[in-house]
Amino acid sequence: MSTITQTKPTDNRPGVGAPWWKFPIVWLVVSGPLIVVVASLNMVAIAVRHVDPVLDTTQMAKEASKPGHAPAVQGRNRAADTAMQPAEH
């Protein structure tokens, strides 16, 4: 009885059997989301460190009631109303 020996075919392709981190395409795919995560964490850190103060709306209402400090919408509407009136001869 003859024995047949099976030999493992040799694969001469570059990178076959190499670990995943040695392929450049892996780093290209992973780097995009990794950059986004790092940037978002930086934005969160900036937002936490530099919190804007809450504005006091009661003080703003008092200042708006003073003459000459009308809100922009009222001033705009008043200017539009006077511009639409016909000129008198």
Secondary structure, DSSP 8 states (H G I E B T S, - for coil): -------------TTTT--GGG-HHHHHHHHHHHHHHHHHHHHHHHHHHS------HHHHHHHHHSTT---HHHHHHHHHHHHHS----
